[in-house]
Structure formats: C-alpha cells, structure tokens
Amino acid sequence: MSNLILKINQKDNVLVALQDIPAETEIIFEGATYTTLEAIPAKHKFFINDMKQGDEIFMYGVLVGKVQYDLAAGTRMTTDNTKHAAEPYYYRDVDYHWKKPDVSRFLHKTFKGYHRSNGDVGTANYWLFIPTVFCENRNLDIIKESLYNELGYAVDAKYKSYTHQLVEAISKGENLDDIDFSPSNIPAKDRVFKNVDGIKFLNHTGGCGGTRQDADMLSKLLASYADHPNVAGVTLLSLGCQHLQIDNFKKDLYNRNPDFDKPLLVFEQQKAESEETMIKNALFETLKGLLEINKFEREDAPLSKLCVGVKCGGSDGFSGISANPAVGHLADILSVLGAKVLLAEFPELCGVEQELIDRAVDKPTAEKFIKLMTEYDELAHAVGSGFYMNPSPGNIKDGLITDAIKSAGAAKKGGSAPVVDVLDYTERATKPGLSLVCTPGNDVEATTGKAASGATLILFTTGLGTPTGNPVCPVIKVATNTVLATKMSDIIDIDTGAVVRGEKTIQEMGEDILDFCIDVASGNIIPKAVALNQDDFIPWKRGVSL
C-alpha cells in the first residue's frame, strides 16, 4: 500500500487518496504517471483514465457507478459526475472455493461466558424488562430510576453533580458565565449483584395501534430478546387491552425455544389493584430473581460458541480499506472455528449481490437472499426511494459517492467465507459460519435485528463516529482512522488507522480485534458503549428504512 494512494482491485479505474493530495500533484503508481487536476481530499477518489459519458466505474473490482459527462484523467469523483450503477444478479451455480485463514493461534483459545441450559453461551448476564405495549414505558422508566442507582448500574452521577452545581448557582442569583464549575469526580456506586452485568429495558413505541402485522413482528422480536443467550431473566409488563397480548408473546417465545426455562415474571396493569401495587410487586419479584441469577459464574467456552454480528455506521472512505476488511478477516477466522457470524444491512449489499450469491452453499440459500433483496428494493422504489439513495450526507462528504461504493466496502466486514444461511428479520442463527440477516442499514434497527438473530457480540466499524449500542449485546466500536479514534476516544474501542498508514496488515489487525473480542466476551474489558449504557433499541416495522 502506498502512503499516498491505493488501488483496491486491479480492475478498478479509480485511485483512493490516503491523505489530502493538492491539485497538480504528479503521482507515479505501478509504472504509470497521474496528475491530479484538482485537490483530492483524503478518502476520495480520482479517475485514472479519460472517461466518456456513460462509461462504467469500477471499485473493489465491481461496477459502482457510471460517468455522467466526459471528463479527464485526474478528475475527482463527485456526486455530480458519478451516479450509482450496479450489475444485475442471479443464481448461476458457482462452485465457490475460498482460501481459509490460518487459525492455529486461536484453535485452542476459550472465553469465559455464561452457559445456558440449551447449550448457548452468553457473553453477559442481564435481567431484561419488556413492555408488551408503549403504554407501559412510563412504568419501566420509574422502575429503571428506582433500580439503577441503588443497584450500582447508573453512569450519570457526574452529570447530576454538574446540574446540581448549576441549580445551586442559579438559586444564589449568580451569573453562570462567570463561574468555573469544578469537575465532578464521584466514584461509581458498587454493584449489589456482582455477577449481574446489567438490568436492561426495551422501551418501544409499538404493541398497539398500527397494523396487527406490526404487533406480530414486535412479539417475535421481544421473544427473541427474552431468549437471548445474554439474558438470564425477564420481567414483562402489560397493560392488558393492547394488540400484543401476553399469550401472543408466550406463544412466540416457546415456538422459538420450547425448552425456555429462564425466570419470566409477568405483570398486567389492568388486573392490578393500582399502578403502585404493580410496580412494587415487579420490583420485589425482580430482586428475588436477581438474587438467583447472581449465582451464575463465568466458565470456559470454546470460541465456536461465539455469535458475532458485524456492522458499520457513520462510514467513510476508509471503511472498506481498514476496519471492514480487518473485521472480515476476523469473521473468516471465526467461520473456520465453527462460530457464527452475522452480516446484515441489506440496503448496503447493493452492488455486491452476485458475489454473495456465488458464495451461497446451495441454491435455496441463494434464492432466499435474492427474494429478500428484490422484495426489499421493490418496496423502496414503490415509495419513490431505492437502495441507491442509501448514502447519507456524511458518507458522501467522506468519499462514499454511490451506494454501490458504500456497499462494496461494507460487505468486506463479512470476509470471504461461504454463506451458510440467509435469515429473515428475527430468525435465529443456527448454523456455524457466515449468515446474512435481513435488516435495514439504519444503525439501531440493524443492531436490534442482529441481536434478535442471536449475536452475543457486535463489531461496529465507523469512520465518522456513532454512539450506537444495544441493550443485550455488547457493541465494540472500531474506528477506521486514527483521527476519529483520538477525537472520539470516549466512544471508540479500537483504532485501525495503522492499516491506512501501512504499519499493520489487515490480517494482523483482524487478529488484534479478535483478541479484544475474547476479552470482552470474558468480561475482562467493558466496551465504551456498554460502560455508557448506550442501550439503543428500535424495532423494524418492515416498512421502507434504508
């Protein structure tokens, strides 16, 4: 890799700037000389040939766009001169072979997790509060406020102290602008239950109103979270008259896992004497449940018991060059070891469908992917949108000009292993290896869906920075560049900028990330998103969401 530019695939007709390149810079690369006709910011691309209107643009070795008018070599790729384009895709019965990575360093490694009765192994031990309907959100908020500080799970003591100083100054009639407030250094309260990693709350806006299909899908989603390997017990709050009835939830839960045996505490407000009675009973019974799950201890488990979701958000022009390929190498290692890997975000697989179809282990798997992708894209077009509209202003500003460019880089997170299964939203991953999961690209909807399919860790790559987390699945943030990792060190766990600088290979970085994952899975490292209680949860209603 040059320290100035990069050609990702020999078929490509654009080069990527690894650092800012001034206009009129002469670059010698692979025996050819190129001159930039304008400034090329880091992460952006420039054409290496004179291009005619309609000419195809290739990056990552795939079609990512077409030129809108004649332009000269050395011109920067922009949304003005480039529009999205992607190849059609179909099943073609390819005999796919892949070069398996060397896994000898991880062959006998283990992590310390929570063993469940059905054979799953969790990377955390949570108690989960679930409302069947949005009407119960307030009661969940009251319970959360009652429990978090008392049990040692609150992380906002410094903000409360700061607010107290502000209010105190106002009450004294002091000018806030003239006061140098002292930084808060309040120690965190010790946890009452040492082996309970957290108490989590799935507040949502569904369960009634909308369509019955929305309520049905929400029921399956909530059931998947109750059955999650990282969840040890559940408190369910219901109003009583909503579409999503308790019996519906239980039916979905036991359809998913007929042997479900975790504590399940159910409280229905319309059958209670009063709100106060219901909340007090919920607190009392939950604390008894916490006493029981606190008896669980972490025990050794093989890496094959991991289920890792791979996700990107706030992506930039380095995402497909550093963080995503490194995570992809990790994904391939885990696939060889018999672990499960989940690649989702179907709008961000646009343009690389053929590669994924060719990697499918059989025709039914390939055809399920084609069906889900086609239906999803058609639904988007029916409302005047489409996958081509996926890149955000931040993506574009940092070099991801078309959805196909974004997708080609995003797909690198899945490595090159065969696709063993394709899962619709909330379907559980059961097969070792790489599975594709149908979710939107939206950060929270995607992470919510990955956890529903069983992810016990999520690797989340980002080039611009995002605070996204998940209530039951630890989310590890992987920065594509060192500038971001330094600037937003409060939310970033891993920096892959060394790959861009040529200081580490993709393979070395992937192994480093896997070492980090093992420590997180064992409870030795707490990811920033977990430490900050970034418990984002947004159910997908199966409408158009990119």
C-alpha positions as CSV (number, residue, x, y, z in Angstrom):
1,M,0.0,0.0,0.0
2,S,1.4,3.4,-1.0
3,N,1.3,6.1,1.7
4,L,-0.4,8.4,-0.7
5,I,-2.9,6.4,-2.9
6,L,-4.4,3.0,-3.1
7,K,-5.8,0.8,-5.9
8,I,-8.0,-1.7,-4.2
9,N,-8.5,-4.1,-7.1
10,Q,-6.7,-4.4,-10.4
11,K,-9.9,-4.0,-12.3
12,D,-10.6,-0.5,-10.7
13,N,-10.3,2.6,-12.8
14,V,-10.1,5.0,-9.8
15,L,-7.5,5.5,-7.2
16,V,-8.2,6.3,-3.5
17,A,-6.4,9.2,-1.8
18,L,-5.0,8.0,1.6
19,Q,-4.2,11.6,2.5
20,D,-5.0,15.0,1.1
21,I,-3.5,15.5,-2.3
22,P,-3.1,19.0,-3.7
23,A,-4.1,19.9,-7.3
24,E,-1.5,19.4,-10.0
25,T,0.3,16.7,-8.0
26,E,2.2,14.2,-10.1
27,I,1.8,10.7,-8.9
28,I,3.8,7.7,-10.1
29,F,2.0,4.4,-9.4
30,E,2.6,0.9,-10.8
31,G,4.7,2.3,-13.6
32,A,2.1,5.0,-14.7
33,T,2.1,8.7,-14.0
34,Y,-1.1,10.5,-13.0
35,T,-1.7,14.2,-12.4
36,T,-4.5,15.4,-10.2
37,L,-6.5,18.1,-11.9
38,E,-8.0,19.3,-8.6
39,A,-7.4,18.8,-4.9
40,I,-8.3,15.3,-3.8
41,P,-9.3,15.1,-0.1
42,A,-8.2,12.0,1.8
43,K,-10.7,9.2,1.4
44,H,-11.9,10.5,-2.0
45,K,-11.2,9.0,-5.5
46,F,-9.9,10.3,-8.8
47,F,-10.2,8.8,-12.3
48,I,-7.1,7.3,-13.8
49,N,-8.4,7.4,-17.4
50,D,-10.1,9.9,-19.6
51,M,-13.8,8.9,-19.3
52,K,-16.8,9.4,-21.7
53,Q,-20.4,9.9,-20.7
54,G,-21.9,6.6,-19.7
55,D,-18.6,4.9,-19.1
56,E,-18.6,2.4,-16.2
57,I,-16.7,3.0,-13.0
58,F,-15.2,0.1,-11.1
59,M,-14.0,-0.1,-7.5
60,Y,-13.4,-3.1,-5.4
61,G,-13.5,-4.9,-8.7
62,V,-17.2,-4.3,-9.2
63,L,-19.4,-1.8,-11.0
64,V,-20.2,1.1,-8.6
65,G,-21.3,3.9,-11.0
66,K,-21.4,5.5,-14.4
67,V,-19.9,8.7,-15.6
68,Q,-22.4,11.5,-16.3
69,Y,-20.3,13.5,-18.8
70,D,-16.9,13.5,-20.4
71,L,-14.1,14.1,-18.0
72,A,-10.3,13.9,-18.0
73,A,-8.0,11.6,-16.0
74,G,-7.1,13.1,-12.7
75,T,-10.6,14.4,-12.0
76,R,-12.1,13.9,-8.6
77,M,-15.1,11.6,-8.4
78,T,-18.2,13.6,-7.2
79,T,-22.0,13.2,-6.9
80,D,-22.2,15.5,-9.9
81,N,-20.0,13.4,-12.3
82,T,-20.9,10.0,-11.0
83,K,-24.3,8.2,-10.4
84,H,-25.0,4.9,-8.8
85,A,-24.9,1.8,-11.0
86,A,-24.8,-1.9,-10.2
87,E,-24.7,-5.2,-12.1
88,P,-27.9,-7.4,-12.3
89,Y,-27.6,-10.6,-10.2
90,Y,-28.9,-14.1,-10.5
91,Y,-28.2,-17.7,-9.3
92,R,-25.5,-19.3,-11.5
93,D,-24.4,-22.4,-9.6
94,V,-20.8,-21.4,-9.0
95,D,-18.5,-23.9,-7.3
96,Y,-17.2,-21.5,-4.8
97,H,-13.8,-22.1,-3.2
98,W,-12.2,-19.9,-0.6
99,K,-8.7,-19.8,1.0
100,K,-9.2,-20.4,4.7
101,P,-7.1,-18.3,7.0
102,D,-4.6,-19.8,9.4
103,V,-6.4,-20.2,12.7
104,S,-3.7,-22.0,14.6
105,R,-3.2,-19.2,17.1
106,F,-6.9,-19.3,18.1
107,L,-7.5,-23.1,17.8
108,H,-7.5,-23.8,21.5
109,K,-8.4,-20.4,22.9
110,T,-11.5,-20.1,25.1
111,F,-13.6,-17.3,26.6
112,K,-15.3,-17.2,29.9
113,G,-19.1,-17.0,29.4
114,Y,-22.4,-17.8,30.9
115,H,-23.6,-21.3,29.9
116,R,-27.3,-21.6,29.4
117,S,-29.4,-24.8,29.7
118,N,-30.0,-25.0,25.9
119,G,-26.2,-25.1,25.1
120,D,-25.9,-21.3,24.3
121,V,-23.2,-19.3,25.9
122,G,-23.7,-15.7,26.8
123,T,-21.0,-13.0,26.9
124,A,-23.0,-11.2,29.6
125,N,-25.6,-11.9,32.3
126,Y,-28.5,-9.4,32.1
127,W,-32.0,-9.1,33.6
128,L,-34.4,-7.8,31.0
129,F,-37.6,-5.6,31.4
130,I,-40.0,-5.8,28.4
131,P,-43.2,-3.9,27.8
132,T,-45.8,-5.5,25.5
133,V,-47.0,-2.0,24.7
134,F,-45.8,1.6,24.7
135,C,-48.4,2.4,27.4
136,E,-46.0,0.7,29.9
137,N,-42.9,2.8,29.0
138,R,-43.5,5.2,31.9
139,N,-43.7,2.4,34.4
140,L,-40.5,1.0,33.0
141,D,-38.9,4.4,33.4
142,I,-40.0,4.6,37.1
143,I,-38.6,1.1,37.7
144,K,-35.3,1.9,36.0
145,E,-34.9,5.1,38.1
146,S,-35.6,3.1,41.2
147,L,-33.1,0.3,40.5
148,Y,-30.2,1.8,38.6
149,N,-28.6,3.9,41.3
150,E,-29.5,1.6,44.1
151,L,-28.0,-1.4,42.4
152,G,-24.9,0.3,41.0
153,Y,-25.8,0.4,37.3
154,A,-26.1,4.2,36.9
155,V,-23.4,6.1,34.9
156,D,-24.8,9.6,35.2
157,A,-23.6,10.7,38.6
158,K,-21.2,13.3,37.2
159,Y,-24.0,14.9,35.2
160,K,-26.3,15.0,38.2
161,S,-23.5,16.7,40.2
162,Y,-22.9,19.2,37.4
163,T,-26.6,20.0,37.2
164,H,-26.7,20.4,41.0
165,Q,-23.9,23.0,40.8
166,L,-25.8,24.9,38.1
167,V,-29.0,24.9,40.0
168,E,-27.3,25.9,43.2
169,A,-25.6,28.9,41.4
170,I,-29.0,29.9,40.0
171,S,-30.6,29.8,43.4
172,K,-27.9,32.1,44.7
173,G,-28.5,34.6,41.8
174,E,-25.0,34.1,40.4
175,N,-24.1,34.6,36.8
176,L,-23.4,31.2,35.3
177,D,-21.0,32.5,32.7
178,D,-18.7,33.9,35.5
179,I,-18.4,30.6,37.4
180,D,-15.7,28.0,36.9
181,F,-17.6,24.8,37.9
182,S,-15.5,22.1,39.4
183,P,-15.3,18.8,37.6
184,S,-17.2,16.0,39.2
185,N,-15.3,13.0,40.4
186,I,-18.0,11.0,42.1
187,P,-17.0,7.3,42.4
188,A,-19.4,4.8,40.9
189,K,-21.6,3.0,43.4
190,D,-20.6,-0.6,43.9
191,R,-22.9,-3.2,42.3
192,V,-25.0,-5.1,44.6
193,F,-25.1,-8.2,42.3
194,K,-21.5,-8.9,41.2
195,N,-22.5,-11.4,38.6
196,V,-25.3,-9.5,37.0
197,D,-23.8,-7.3,34.3
198,G,-26.9,-5.0,34.0
199,I,-30.6,-4.5,34.1
200,K,-31.9,-3.6,30.6
201,F,-35.2,-2.0,29.4
202,L,-36.7,-2.4,26.0
203,N,-38.9,0.7,25.8
204,H,-40.6,0.9,22.4
205,T,-43.5,2.6,20.6
206,G,-45.4,-0.4,19.4
207,G,-47.7,-3.1,20.7
208,C,-51.0,-1.4,19.8
209,G,-52.3,0.8,17.0
210,G,-50.5,0.4,13.7
211,T,-51.2,-2.9,12.0
212,R,-51.7,-6.3,13.5
213,Q,-48.7,-7.4,11.4
214,D,-46.6,-4.8,13.3
215,A,-47.7,-6.2,16.6
216,D,-47.0,-9.8,15.4
217,M,-43.4,-8.8,14.3
218,L,-42.8,-7.0,17.6
219,S,-43.9,-10.0,19.5
220,K,-41.3,-12.2,17.7
221,L,-38.6,-9.5,18.3
222,L,-39.3,-9.3,22.0
223,A,-39.4,-13.1,22.3
224,S,-36.0,-13.3,20.6
225,Y,-34.6,-10.9,23.2
226,A,-36.1,-12.8,26.1
227,D,-34.5,-16.0,24.7
228,H,-31.1,-14.3,24.0
229,P,-28.0,-16.0,25.5
230,N,-27.0,-12.9,27.3
231,V,-30.4,-12.7,29.1
232,A,-30.9,-14.7,32.3
233,G,-34.3,-13.5,33.4
234,V,-37.2,-11.3,32.2
235,T,-39.9,-9.1,33.8
236,L,-42.8,-8.5,31.4
237,L,-45.2,-5.5,31.8
238,S,-48.5,-5.4,30.0
239,L,-51.4,-3.0,30.1
240,G,-54.0,-5.7,29.1
241,C,-56.1,-4.4,26.2
242,Q,-53.3,-4.0,23.6
243,H,-52.9,-5.9,20.3
244,L,-49.8,-7.6,21.6
245,Q,-51.3,-9.9,24.2
246,I,-49.2,-11.8,26.8
247,D,-50.4,-15.1,25.3
248,N,-49.1,-14.0,21.8
249,F,-45.7,-13.2,23.3
250,K,-45.5,-16.5,25.1
251,K,-46.5,-18.4,22.0
252,D,-43.7,-16.8,20.0
253,L,-41.3,-17.4,22.9
254,Y,-42.0,-21.1,23.2
255,N,-42.1,-21.6,19.4
256,R,-38.6,-20.2,19.3
257,N,-37.4,-22.2,22.3
258,P,-39.8,-25.0,23.5
259,D,-37.5,-25.6,26.5
260,F,-37.3,-21.9,27.6
261,D,-36.7,-22.1,31.4
262,K,-35.5,-18.7,32.4
263,P,-37.4,-16.8,35.1
264,L,-40.3,-14.9,33.4
265,L,-42.2,-12.5,35.7
266,V,-45.5,-11.2,34.2
267,F,-47.5,-8.2,35.5
268,E,-50.7,-6.8,33.9
269,Q,-51.7,-3.3,34.9
270,Q,-55.4,-3.6,34.2
271,K,-55.6,-6.6,36.6
272,A,-53.6,-4.9,39.3
273,E,-55.1,-3.1,42.3
274,S,-53.2,0.0,41.3
275,E,-50.1,1.2,39.4
276,E,-48.3,1.4,42.7
277,T,-49.1,-2.2,43.6
278,M,-48.0,-3.5,40.3
279,I,-44.7,-1.6,40.3
280,K,-43.9,-2.6,43.9
281,N,-44.7,-6.3,43.1
282,A,-42.5,-6.0,40.0
283,L,-39.6,-4.6,42.0
284,F,-40.0,-7.2,44.8
285,E,-40.1,-10.2,42.5
286,T,-37.4,-8.9,40.2
287,L,-35.0,-8.5,43.1
288,K,-35.7,-12.1,44.1
289,G,-34.9,-13.1,40.6
290,L,-31.7,-11.1,40.6
291,L,-30.6,-13.0,43.7
292,E,-30.9,-16.2,41.7
293,I,-29.1,-15.2,38.5
294,N,-26.3,-13.6,40.6
295,K,-25.4,-17.2,41.5
296,F,-24.3,-17.8,37.9
297,E,-20.5,-17.8,37.2
298,R,-18.5,-17.4,34.0
299,E,-17.0,-20.6,32.8
300,D,-14.7,-21.5,29.9
301,A,-16.2,-22.0,26.5
302,P,-14.7,-22.6,23.0
303,L,-14.7,-19.7,20.5
304,S,-17.2,-21.8,18.5
305,K,-19.8,-20.7,21.0
306,L,-19.5,-17.0,19.9
307,C,-22.1,-15.4,17.6
308,V,-20.6,-12.1,16.3
309,G,-22.6,-9.5,14.4
310,V,-20.6,-7.2,12.0
311,K,-22.0,-3.7,11.4
312,C,-20.8,-0.4,10.0
313,G,-22.3,3.1,10.6
314,G,-21.1,6.6,10.1
315,S,-18.9,5.1,7.3
316,D,-16.2,6.9,5.5
317,G,-13.9,6.4,2.5
318,F,-11.5,4.3,4.7
319,S,-14.2,1.9,6.0
320,G,-13.7,-0.6,3.1
321,I,-9.9,-0.2,3.3
322,S,-9.1,-0.6,7.0
323,A,-11.7,-1.5,9.6
324,N,-14.1,-3.5,7.5
325,P,-11.5,-5.8,5.8
326,A,-9.9,-6.4,9.3
327,V,-13.2,-7.4,10.8
328,G,-13.8,-9.5,7.7
329,H,-10.5,-11.4,8.4
330,L,-11.8,-12.0,11.9
331,A,-15.1,-13.2,10.5
332,D,-13.3,-15.8,8.4
333,I,-11.3,-17.0,11.4
334,L,-14.5,-17.5,13.4
335,S,-16.1,-19.3,10.5
336,V,-13.3,-21.8,10.3
337,L,-13.5,-22.2,14.1
338,G,-17.2,-23.0,13.9
339,A,-18.6,-19.8,15.4
340,K,-21.5,-17.9,13.9
341,V,-21.0,-14.6,12.0
342,L,-23.9,-12.3,11.1
343,L,-23.7,-9.8,8.2
344,A,-26.9,-7.7,7.8
345,E,-27.9,-4.3,6.3
346,F,-29.4,-5.4,3.0
347,P,-29.5,-1.9,1.5
348,E,-25.7,-1.9,2.0
349,L,-25.2,-5.1,0.0
350,C,-26.4,-3.4,-3.2
351,G,-23.9,-4.0,-5.9
352,V,-22.2,-7.0,-4.3
353,E,-25.2,-9.3,-4.5
354,Q,-23.6,-11.5,-7.2
355,E,-20.6,-12.2,-5.1
356,L,-22.7,-13.2,-2.1
357,I,-25.0,-15.3,-4.3
358,D,-21.9,-17.1,-5.7
359,R,-20.7,-17.8,-2.1
360,A,-24.0,-19.4,-1.1
361,V,-23.6,-23.1,-0.1
362,D,-26.7,-24.2,-2.0
363,K,-29.4,-22.9,-4.4
364,P,-32.2,-22.5,-1.7
365,T,-29.9,-20.2,0.3
366,A,-29.0,-18.1,-2.7
367,E,-32.7,-17.9,-3.8
368,K,-33.8,-16.8,-0.4
369,F,-31.3,-13.9,-0.5
370,I,-32.4,-12.9,-4.0
371,K,-36.0,-13.0,-2.9
372,L,-35.5,-10.8,0.2
373,M,-33.2,-8.3,-1.6
374,T,-35.6,-8.0,-4.6
375,E,-38.7,-7.5,-2.4
376,Y,-36.9,-5.0,-0.2
377,D,-35.7,-2.9,-3.1
378,E,-39.0,-3.0,-4.9
379,L,-40.7,-1.8,-1.7
380,A,-38.3,1.1,-1.5
381,H,-38.9,2.0,-5.2
382,A,-42.7,1.8,-4.7
383,V,-42.5,4.8,-2.4
384,G,-40.1,6.8,-4.6
385,S,-36.9,5.7,-2.9
386,G,-34.4,2.9,-3.6
387,F,-31.2,1.4,-2.3
388,Y,-29.3,3.9,-4.5
389,M,-30.5,6.7,-2.0
390,N,-28.8,5.0,1.0
391,P,-25.6,7.1,1.4
392,S,-26.0,9.8,4.0
393,P,-24.6,13.4,3.6
394,G,-21.8,12.4,6.0
395,N,-21.0,9.3,3.9
396,I,-20.8,11.4,0.7
397,K,-18.7,14.1,2.3
398,D,-16.2,11.5,3.3
399,G,-15.9,9.8,-0.1
400,L,-18.8,7.3,-0.4
401,I,-20.3,8.8,-3.5
402,T,-22.7,5.9,-4.5
403,D,-24.5,3.2,-2.7
404,A,-22.5,0.6,-4.6
405,I,-19.2,2.1,-3.4
406,K,-20.6,2.1,0.1
407,S,-21.9,-1.5,-0.2
408,A,-18.7,-2.9,-1.7
409,G,-16.8,-1.6,1.2
410,A,-19.4,-2.5,3.8
411,A,-19.6,-6.2,2.5
412,K,-15.9,-6.5,3.4
413,K,-17.0,-7.0,7.0
414,G,-18.3,-10.4,6.1
415,G,-14.9,-11.7,4.9
416,S,-14.8,-14.3,2.1
417,A,-16.3,-17.4,3.8
418,P,-19.2,-19.3,2.2
419,V,-22.7,-18.0,3.0
420,V,-24.2,-20.9,5.0
421,D,-27.7,-19.3,5.7
422,V,-29.9,-16.4,5.0
423,L,-32.2,-15.2,7.8
424,D,-35.3,-13.0,7.6
425,Y,-35.8,-10.4,10.4
426,T,-35.8,-12.1,13.9
427,E,-34.9,-15.6,12.6
428,R,-32.4,-17.3,14.8
429,A,-28.9,-18.1,13.6
430,T,-28.4,-21.9,14.0
431,K,-25.6,-22.8,11.5
432,P,-21.9,-22.3,12.1
433,G,-20.3,-19.8,9.7
434,L,-21.5,-16.7,7.9
435,S,-25.2,-15.9,7.7
436,L,-26.9,-12.9,6.0
437,V,-29.6,-11.2,8.1
438,C,-32.3,-9.1,6.5
439,T,-32.3,-5.7,8.3
440,P,-32.2,-2.0,7.3
441,G,-28.9,-0.2,7.1
442,N,-30.1,2.1,9.9
443,D,-27.6,1.7,12.7
444,V,-30.1,0.9,15.5
445,E,-32.6,-1.1,13.5
446,A,-29.7,-3.2,12.2
447,T,-28.1,-3.8,15.6
448,T,-31.5,-4.5,17.1
449,G,-32.0,-7.2,14.3
450,K,-28.6,-8.8,14.8
451,A,-29.2,-9.3,18.5
452,A,-32.6,-10.8,17.6
453,S,-30.8,-13.4,15.5
454,G,-28.5,-14.3,18.4
455,A,-25.4,-12.0,18.2
456,T,-23.7,-12.1,21.5
457,L,-21.1,-9.5,20.4
458,I,-21.4,-6.8,17.7
459,L,-18.3,-5.3,16.0
460,F,-19.4,-1.9,14.8
461,T,-17.0,-0.1,12.4
462,T,-17.2,3.7,11.9
463,G,-15.3,6.4,10.2
464,L,-17.3,9.4,11.4
465,G,-18.2,8.2,14.8
466,T,-21.5,7.0,16.3
467,P,-22.7,6.3,19.9
468,T,-24.9,3.3,18.9
469,G,-25.2,0.4,21.4
470,N,-27.6,-2.4,22.2
471,P,-29.4,-3.4,25.4
472,V,-28.4,-7.1,25.5
473,C,-25.4,-7.4,23.1
474,P,-22.1,-5.7,23.8
475,V,-21.2,-3.4,20.9
476,I,-17.5,-2.8,20.2
477,K,-16.6,0.3,18.2
478,V,-13.9,0.0,15.6
479,A,-12.5,3.3,14.1
480,T,-11.4,3.3,10.5
481,N,-8.9,6.1,11.2
482,T,-6.7,7.4,14.0
483,V,-8.1,11.0,13.8
484,L,-11.6,9.7,14.8
485,A,-10.2,7.3,17.4
486,T,-8.4,10.2,19.1
487,K,-11.2,12.8,18.7
488,M,-13.9,10.5,20.0
489,S,-11.9,8.3,22.4
490,D,-14.9,8.3,24.8
491,I,-16.9,6.0,22.4
492,I,-14.2,4.2,20.3
493,D,-12.7,1.0,21.5
494,I,-10.3,0.0,18.7
495,D,-8.3,2.1,16.1
496,T,-7.4,0.5,12.8
497,G,-5.7,3.6,11.4
498,A,-2.4,1.7,11.4
499,V,-3.7,-0.2,8.4
500,V,-4.1,3.0,6.4
501,R,-0.6,4.1,7.4
502,G,0.8,0.7,6.3
503,E,2.0,-0.1,9.8
504,K,-0.2,-3.2,10.2
505,T,-1.6,-5.7,7.7
506,I,-5.3,-6.5,7.5
507,Q,-4.6,-9.9,8.9
508,E,-2.6,-8.6,11.9
509,M,-5.4,-6.1,12.7
510,G,-8.1,-8.7,12.4
511,E,-6.3,-10.9,14.9
512,D,-5.9,-8.0,17.3
513,I,-9.6,-7.3,17.1
514,L,-10.4,-10.9,17.8
515,D,-8.1,-10.8,20.9
516,F,-10.1,-7.8,22.1
517,C,-13.4,-9.6,21.5
518,I,-12.3,-12.6,23.6
519,D,-11.5,-10.2,26.5
520,V,-14.9,-8.6,26.1
521,A,-16.7,-11.9,25.9
522,S,-14.9,-12.9,29.1
523,G,-15.9,-9.8,31.0
524,N,-12.3,-8.6,31.2
525,I,-12.9,-5.5,29.1
526,I,-16.1,-3.4,29.1
527,P,-16.7,-1.7,25.7
528,K,-17.4,2.0,25.8
529,A,-21.0,1.6,24.6
530,V,-21.7,-0.8,27.4
531,A,-20.0,1.4,30.0
532,L,-22.1,4.4,28.9
533,N,-25.3,2.4,29.0
534,Q,-25.9,3.1,25.3
535,D,-28.9,0.8,25.1
536,D,-30.5,1.6,21.7
537,F,-33.5,-0.5,20.6
538,I,-35.6,0.3,17.5
539,P,-37.9,-2.4,16.2
540,W,-38.2,-2.5,12.4
541,K,-41.9,-2.5,11.2
542,R,-40.9,-3.9,7.8
543,G,-41.6,-0.6,6.1
544,V,-39.0,1.2,4.0
545,S,-36.0,2.0,6.0
546,L,-32.5,2.4,4.5
